[in-house]
Protein backbone atom coordinates (compact mmCIF):
# COMPACT_ATOMS: atom_id res chain seq x y z
CA UNK A 1 0.00 0.00 0.00
CA UNK A 2 1.37 3.40 -0.99
CA UNK A 3 1.78 6.26 1.45
CA UNK A 4 -1.04 8.13 -0.32
CA UNK A 5 -3.40 5.18 0.17
CA UNK A 6 -2.52 4.92 3.85
CA UNK A 7 -3.25 8.63 4.34
CA UNK A 8 -6.60 8.31 2.55
CA UNK A 9 -7.49 5.35 4.74
CA UNK A 10 -6.61 7.26 7.91
CA UNK A 11 -8.74 10.23 6.80
CA UNK A 12 -11.79 8.05 6.10
CA UNK A 13 -14.47 8.79 8.70
CA UNK A 14 -15.35 5.96 11.01
CA UNK A 15 -18.98 4.96 11.59
CA UNK A 16 -20.16 5.19 15.18
CA UNK A 17 -23.06 2.86 15.91
CA UNK A 18 -25.44 4.10 18.59
CA UNK A 19 -27.18 1.19 20.17
CA UNK A 20 -28.89 2.99 23.08
CA UNK A 21 -32.60 3.81 22.97
CA UNK A 22 -33.05 7.43 21.84
CA UNK A 23 -36.11 7.62 24.09
CA UNK A 24 -34.21 6.48 27.16
CA UNK A 25 -35.52 8.71 30.00
CA UNK A 26 -31.97 9.33 31.20
CA UNK A 27 -31.06 10.67 27.77
CA UNK A 28 -34.02 13.05 27.64
CA UNK A 29 -34.27 14.21 31.24
CA UNK A 30 -33.49 17.92 31.64
CA UNK A 31 -32.31 19.53 34.83
CA UNK A 32 -34.85 21.85 36.40
CA UNK A 33 -32.18 24.53 36.66
CA UNK A 34 -31.65 24.50 32.89
CA UNK A 35 -33.49 27.77 32.30
CA UNK A 36 -31.42 29.60 34.90
CA UNK A 37 -28.15 28.12 33.67
CA UNK A 38 -29.03 28.93 30.08
CA UNK A 39 -29.41 32.59 30.99
CA UNK A 40 -33.11 32.74 30.10
CA UNK A 41 -35.07 35.41 31.96
CA UNK A 42 -38.75 34.86 32.68
CA UNK A 43 -40.80 37.86 31.60
CA UNK A 44 -43.61 38.88 33.92
CA UNK A 45 -46.63 39.89 31.87
CA UNK A 46 -49.44 39.19 34.34
CA UNK A 47 -49.70 40.25 37.98
CA UNK A 48 -53.17 39.55 39.36
CA UNK A 49 -54.52 41.48 42.31
CA UNK A 50 -55.98 38.75 44.47
CA UNK A 51 -55.62 36.80 47.69
CA UNK A 52 -53.90 33.38 47.86
CA UNK A 53 -56.10 30.42 46.97
CA UNK A 54 -57.55 29.17 50.24
CA UNK A 55 -56.28 25.75 51.26
CA UNK A 56 -54.39 25.16 48.02
CA UNK A 57 -51.44 27.54 47.74
CA UNK A 58 -48.18 27.80 49.62
CA UNK A 59 -46.98 31.38 49.36
CA UNK A 60 -44.49 33.91 50.63
CA UNK A 61 -44.77 37.68 50.96
CA UNK A 62 -41.91 40.01 50.11
CA UNK A 63 -40.13 41.12 53.29
CA UNK A 64 -39.11 44.58 52.03
CA UNK A 65 -41.32 47.56 52.85
CA UNK A 66 -41.00 48.92 49.31
CA UNK A 67 -43.11 46.00 48.08
CA UNK A 68 -46.08 47.00 50.23
CA UNK A 69 -48.28 49.91 49.30
CA UNK A 70 -51.47 51.25 50.92
CA UNK A 71 -53.97 52.26 48.24
CA UNK A 72 -57.65 53.03 47.80
CA UNK A 73 -59.53 50.29 45.94
CA UNK A 74 -62.91 49.99 44.30
CA UNK A 75 -64.16 46.44 43.91
CA UNK A 76 -66.67 45.39 41.27
CA UNK A 77 -67.85 42.15 42.84
CA UNK A 78 -69.91 40.87 39.91
CA UNK A 79 -66.97 41.31 37.54
CA UNK A 80 -64.41 40.30 40.19
CA UNK A 81 -62.31 43.30 39.30
CA UNK A 82 -60.29 45.69 41.45
CA UNK A 83 -59.48 49.29 40.53
CA UNK A 84 -56.84 51.48 42.14
CA UNK A 85 -58.08 55.01 42.82
CA UNK A 86 -55.76 58.00 42.71
CA UNK A 87 -55.62 59.85 46.07
CA UNK A 88 -56.76 63.06 44.33
CA UNK A 89 -59.94 61.36 43.13
CA UNK A 90 -60.60 59.58 46.45
CA UNK A 91 -61.32 62.93 48.07
CA UNK A 92 -64.29 63.34 45.76
CA UNK A 93 -65.84 59.93 46.53
CA UNK A 94 -68.23 58.82 49.27
CA UNK A 95 -66.61 56.58 51.90
CA UNK A 96 -68.91 53.69 50.99
CA UNK A 97 -67.54 53.49 47.45
CA UNK A 98 -63.97 52.45 48.24
CA UNK A 99 -61.80 50.82 50.89
CA UNK A 100 -58.17 51.03 51.92
CA UNK A 101 -55.89 48.01 51.48
CA UNK A 102 -52.19 47.27 51.38
CA UNK A 103 -51.07 45.70 48.13
CA UNK A 104 -48.48 43.12 49.24
CA UNK A 105 -46.20 41.53 46.65
CA UNK A 106 -46.49 37.77 47.09
CA UNK A 107 -45.24 34.67 45.30
CA UNK A 108 -46.42 31.07 45.03
CA UNK A 109 -44.20 27.99 45.16
CA UNK A 110 -44.48 27.83 41.38
CA UNK A 111 -42.88 31.27 41.13
CA UNK A 112 -46.04 33.17 40.15
CA UNK A 113 -46.23 36.65 41.63
CA UNK A 114 -49.40 38.47 42.64
CA UNK A 115 -50.45 41.53 44.64
CA UNK A 116 -52.45 40.56 47.70
CA UNK A 117 -54.95 43.27 48.76
CA UNK A 118 -54.87 43.19 52.57
CA UNK A 119 -57.83 45.16 53.83
CA UNK A 120 -57.43 47.70 56.58
CA UNK A 121 -60.19 48.51 59.04
CA UNK A 122 -63.18 49.91 57.18
CA UNK A 123 -63.62 53.62 56.63
CA UNK A 124 -65.84 53.84 59.72
CA UNK A 125 -63.08 52.28 61.85
CA UNK A 126 -64.53 48.78 62.10
CA UNK A 127 -62.29 45.73 61.65
CA UNK A 128 -63.15 42.04 61.44
CA UNK A 129 -61.49 38.69 62.08
CA UNK A 130 -61.16 37.82 58.39
CA UNK A 131 -59.12 40.92 57.61
CA UNK A 132 -57.10 40.64 60.82
CA UNK A 133 -56.17 36.99 60.20
CA UNK A 134 -55.22 37.74 56.58
CA UNK A 135 -52.88 40.52 57.69
CA UNK A 136 -51.40 38.18 60.31
CA UNK A 137 -50.78 35.50 57.66
CA UNK A 138 -49.07 38.03 55.39
CA UNK A 139 -46.66 39.02 58.16
CA UNK A 140 -45.84 35.38 58.95
CA UNK A 141 -45.28 34.64 55.26
CA UNK A 142 -42.38 37.08 55.11
CA UNK A 143 -40.14 34.43 56.64
CA UNK A 144 -41.94 31.09 56.16
CA UNK A 145 -43.95 29.35 53.45
CA UNK A 146 -47.56 29.79 54.52
CA UNK A 147 -51.01 28.58 53.58
CA UNK A 148 -54.40 29.93 54.59
CA UNK A 149 -57.72 28.12 54.83
CA UNK A 150 -61.10 29.67 55.49
CA UNK A 151 -62.71 28.71 58.80
CA UNK A 152 -66.45 29.44 58.51
CA UNK A 153 -67.10 28.92 62.22
CA UNK A 154 -64.54 31.52 63.25
CA UNK A 155 -65.09 33.63 60.15
CA UNK A 156 -61.34 33.92 59.86
CA UNK A 157 -58.40 32.29 58.11
CA UNK A 158 -56.58 29.37 59.67
CA UNK A 159 -52.84 29.71 59.12
CA UNK A 160 -50.44 26.84 58.40
CA UNK A 161 -46.70 26.73 57.83
CA UNK A 162 -45.09 24.25 55.45
CA UNK A 163 -43.66 21.26 57.35
CA UNK A 164 -40.86 20.64 54.86
CA UNK A 165 -37.73 22.70 54.45
CA UNK A 166 -38.79 24.40 51.22
CA UNK A 167 -36.10 26.53 49.51
CA UNK A 168 -36.41 30.29 49.77
CA UNK A 169 -38.42 31.97 47.00
CA UNK A 170 -36.62 33.45 44.02
CA UNK A 171 -38.01 36.95 43.75
CA UNK A 172 -37.80 38.82 40.43
CA UNK A 173 -34.79 41.06 39.91
CA UNK A 174 -35.56 44.32 41.78
CA UNK A 175 -33.67 46.32 39.16
CA UNK A 176 -36.01 45.10 36.42
CA UNK A 177 -39.11 44.78 38.56
CA UNK A 178 -39.49 47.51 41.19
CA UNK A 179 -42.89 47.92 42.84
CA UNK A 180 -43.86 50.49 40.22
CA UNK A 181 -43.47 47.86 37.49
CA UNK A 182 -45.68 45.37 39.30
CA UNK A 183 -48.35 48.06 39.78
CA UNK A 184 -48.15 48.98 36.10
CA UNK A 185 -48.64 45.36 35.01
CA UNK A 186 -51.38 44.67 37.57
CA UNK A 187 -53.43 47.81 37.10
CA UNK A 188 -52.98 48.51 33.37
CA UNK A 189 -56.37 50.10 32.57
CA UNK A 190 -57.58 49.73 36.17
CA UNK A 191 -56.18 52.97 37.52
CA UNK A 192 -58.89 55.55 38.18
CA UNK A 193 -57.36 59.00 37.90
CA UNK A 194 -60.32 60.98 36.60
CA UNK A 195 -63.91 61.52 37.74
CA UNK A 196 -64.85 60.74 34.14
CA UNK A 197 -63.63 57.15 34.43
CA UNK A 198 -66.35 54.71 33.21
CA UNK A 199 -66.34 52.81 36.51
CA UNK A 200 -67.12 55.95 38.52
CA UNK A 201 -69.73 57.05 36.03
CA UNK A 202 -71.40 53.64 36.30
CA UNK A 203 -71.32 53.60 40.10
CA UNK A 204 -72.68 57.13 40.39
CA UNK A 205 -75.38 56.51 37.79
CA UNK A 206 -74.19 59.12 35.34
CA UNK A 207 -74.10 56.60 32.48
PyMOL commands that set and color helices and strands:
alter all, ss='L'
color gray80, all
select helices_A, chain A and resi 3-11+25-28+34-37+65-67+87-90+95-97+129-140+179-187+198-204
alter helices_A, ss='H'
color red, helices_A
select strands_A, chain A and resi 59-61+68-76+81-85+99-108+113-119+146-151+156-161+191-192
alter strands_A, ss='S'
color yellow, strands_A
deselect
rebuild
show_as cartoon
